[in-house]
Amino acid sequence: MRFTLIGSGRMGQQIAGVINRSGIHEIASMLDDRNSITADSFLGSDAIIDFTLRDAFLQNLPAMLQSRVPVVVGTTGWDDVMDEVKQRVHESGTSMLYSANFSLGVNIFLRTVREAARLIAPFEQFDIAFSEHHHTGKADFPSGTALRAADMIISVNPRKKTVVRELFDDRKISSDELQVSAVRLGTVIGKHTAYVDSEMDEIVVSHTAKNREGFAAGAVQTAKWLAARHTAAPGFYTMDDFLNEMLA
């Protein structure tokens, strides 16, 4: 396969390394904010992989959709326009797969957290909260992975209704609020933790990224999957769609 990569930051470089070491695939081009990106920028590509920032992703979206080349998006921070982007993907007749985190380990972790939240739902003595740690260069907080985890917890635990991102001195958290905290520290690649607590027990479910290779390899693997699916069934997909098929 031939890939066009958008974004030449740390993740872009990691993905380029995975592709170059594969001995099978190749990079058609690597674009960033120094390039004027149009639909023609993706000619000869089998898939696009985008790891940029919110504004750059939304600015480049029309060109990506117009190209009709399937696109994998790891850029986060645009959840507020998710429905609009999905609609534009469907109207274009192309394919997009979005995930806040492409690590297979993280996605197995997220499913474990969802199951833990479901199991404690009938038992009021158990409370649950979530935290994430990342390096000081990360732009968005909480991380897209943490917000995904929060959505999954709320979907299976009716005792949690809303997400609280910050606490202030003049209020206490209520029992129907799910705290999702963010820490920015040094060079931490990524750590996500779910805490389940009662007066008698504590259950901790955690994932720590050792390097960025897992994220990069997952992005390339899902891009191959999306390119194969695109011809027969274009549309908007998530990591769950990929995993559901792989685990079927």
C-alpha positions in Angstrom: 0.0 0.0 0.0 1.0 3.6 -0.5 0.2 6.0 2.3 0.0 9.8 2.5 0.9 11.0 6.0 -0.4 14.4 7.2 1.6 15.6 10.2 5.3 15.4 10.6 5.4 15.5 14.4 6.3 12.6 16.7 3.5 10.4 15.7 4.0 11.1 12.0 7.6 10.2 12.3 6.8 7.0 14.2 4.2 6.0 11.5 6.7 6.7 8.8 9.2 4.4 10.6 6.6 1.5 10.8 5.8 1.9 7.1 9.5 2.1 6.0 10.4 -1.0 8.1 7.6 -3.1 6.7 9.4 -3.9 3.5 6.0 -4.0 1.8 4.4 -0.6 2.1 5.7 2.9 1.1 5.0 6.5 1.8 3.6 8.4 -1.2 4.1 11.8 0.5 4.4 13.3 4.0 2.5 16.6 4.3 2.4 19.3 7.1 1.4 22.9 7.6 4.1 24.0 5.1 2.1 22.4 2.3 -0.9 23.6 0.4 -3.2 20.5 0.6 -5.7 19.8 -2.1 -7.5 16.7 -3.3 -4.7 16.2 -5.8 -2.2 15.9 -2.9 -3.5 12.3 -2.4 -3.3 11.0 -6.0 -1.7 7.6 -6.1 -2.4 6.9 -2.4 -4.3 4.0 -1.0 -4.9 5.5 2.4 -4.3 8.8 4.3 -3.2 8.9 8.0 -3.8 12.2 9.8 -2.0 13.1 13.0 -2.2 16.9 13.3 -4.1 19.4 15.4 -7.8 20.2 15.4 -7.6 23.3 13.3 -5.4 21.7 10.7 -7.6 18.6 10.5 -10.7 20.6 10.0 -9.0 22.8 7.4 -7.8 19.8 5.4 -11.0 17.8 5.8 -12.7 19.0 2.5 -9.6 18.1 0.4 -9.4 14.6 2.1 -13.0 13.9 1.5 -12.9 15.2 -2.1 -10.0 12.8 -2.9 -12.2 9.8 -2.0 -9.1 8.2 -0.5 -9.9 6.5 2.8 -8.5 8.4 5.8 -7.5 7.3 9.3 -7.6 10.1 11.8 -5.7 10.2 15.1 -6.1 13.9 15.6 -8.2 14.6 18.7 -10.0 17.7 20.1 -12.9 17.9 17.6 -15.5 15.9 19.5 -17.8 19.0 19.5 -18.2 18.7 15.6 -18.2 14.9 15.4 -21.7 14.7 14.1 -21.0 17.2 11.4 -17.8 15.4 10.3 -19.7 12.1 10.2 -22.4 13.6 8.0 -19.8 15.1 5.6 -18.1 11.7 5.4 -21.3 10.0 4.5 -22.3 12.6 2.0 -18.9 12.3 0.3 -19.2 8.6 -0.2 -15.7 8.0 1.1 -14.4 6.3 4.3 -12.9 7.6 7.6 -11.8 5.7 10.7 -11.3 7.8 13.8 -9.8 6.8 17.1 -8.3 8.8 20.0 -5.8 6.0 20.4 -4.7 3.3 18.0 -2.8 1.2 20.5 -4.3 -2.3 20.6 -3.3 -2.5 24.3 -5.2 0.7 25.0 -8.3 -0.5 23.2 -8.2 -3.8 25.1 -7.8 -1.7 28.3 -10.8 0.4 27.4 -13.0 -2.7 27.0 -11.8 -3.9 30.3 -12.7 -0.6 31.9 -16.2 -0.7 30.3 -16.7 -4.2 31.7 -15.6 -3.1 35.2 -18.0 -0.2 35.1 -20.8 -2.5 34.1 -20.1 -5.0 36.8 -20.1 -2.5 39.6 -23.3 -0.7 38.4 -25.7 -2.6 40.6 -23.6 -2.1 43.7 -23.9 1.4 45.1 -20.9 0.9 47.5 -18.6 1.1 44.5 -17.6 4.4 43.0 -15.4 5.0 39.9 -13.1 7.7 38.6 -10.6 8.0 35.8 -7.2 9.8 35.3 -4.7 10.3 32.6 -1.0 11.4 32.5 0.8 12.8 29.5 3.8 14.9 28.6 3.7 18.6 28.9 3.6 19.1 25.1 0.2 17.5 24.7 -2.3 20.2 23.6 -5.7 18.8 24.7 -6.9 17.7 28.1 -8.3 15.4 29.2 -7.0 13.2 26.5 -9.3 11.8 23.8 -8.7 8.4 25.2 -9.8 9.5 28.6 -13.0 11.1 27.2 -13.6 7.9 25.3 -13.3 5.9 28.5 -15.7 8.3 30.2 -18.3 7.8 27.4 -17.9 4.0 27.8 -18.3 4.1 31.6 -21.4 6.3 31.4 -23.0 4.1 28.7 -22.9 1.0 31.0 -23.2 2.6 34.5 -26.5 4.5 35.0 -25.3 5.9 38.3 -22.9 8.2 36.4 -24.6 10.9 34.3 -22.0 13.6 33.6 -18.2 14.1 33.3 -16.4 16.6 35.6 -13.0 17.7 34.2 -12.0 20.0 37.0 -12.8 20.4 40.7 -12.9 23.7 42.5 -12.5 24.7 46.1 -16.1 25.7 46.6 -17.9 22.5 45.6 -17.9 18.7 46.2 -18.4 16.2 43.5 -21.8 14.6 43.4 -22.4 10.8 43.2 -23.7 11.0 39.6 -20.6 12.8 38.4 -17.7 11.0 36.9 -14.4 12.7 37.5 -11.8 12.6 34.7 -8.6 14.2 35.7 -5.6 15.2 33.7 -1.9 15.5 34.7 0.8 17.0 32.4 4.2 15.9 33.5 7.6 15.8 31.9 7.9 13.3 29.0 5.2 10.8 30.0 4.1 9.1 26.8 0.7 8.1 28.1 -0.9 6.5 31.2 -4.6 5.9 31.7 -6.1 4.6 34.9 -9.6 3.7 36.1 -10.1 3.6 39.9 -13.0 1.6 41.5 -13.3 2.2 45.2 -15.5 1.1 48.1 -15.0 1.2 51.9 -13.7 -2.4 51.6 -11.9 -2.6 48.3 -10.0 -0.8 45.7 -9.7 -2.0 42.1 -7.2 -0.3 39.7 -7.1 -0.9 36.0 -4.3 0.8 34.2 -2.4 1.0 30.9 1.0 2.6 30.5 2.5 3.2 27.0 6.2 2.2 26.9 6.8 3.9 23.6 4.9 5.3 20.6 5.4 2.3 18.3 2.2 0.6 19.5 0.2 3.7 18.4 1.9 3.9 15.0 1.6 0.2 14.3 -2.1 0.3 15.2 -2.7 3.2 12.9 -1.1 1.4 9.9 -3.0 -1.8 10.6 -6.4 0.0 10.8 -5.6 1.9 7.6 -5.0 -1.4 5.8 -8.3 -2.7 7.2 -10.2 0.5 6.2 -8.8 0.5 2.6 -10.0 -3.1 2.2 -13.5 -2.2 3.5 -13.8 1.1 1.7 -14.6 -0.3 -1.8 -17.6 -2.4 -0.6 -18.8 -0.4 2.4 -17.7 3.3 2.6 -18.6 5.1 5.8 -17.5 6.4 9.1 -15.8 3.8 11.4 -14.2 3.6 14.8 -11.6 1.4 16.4 -14.5 -0.6 17.8 -15.6 -1.6 14.3 -12.1 -2.8 13.6 -11.8 -4.7 16.8 -15.3 -6.3 16.6 -14.3 -7.7 13.2 -10.9 -8.9 14.4 -12.4 -10.6 17.5 -15.4 -12.1 15.8 
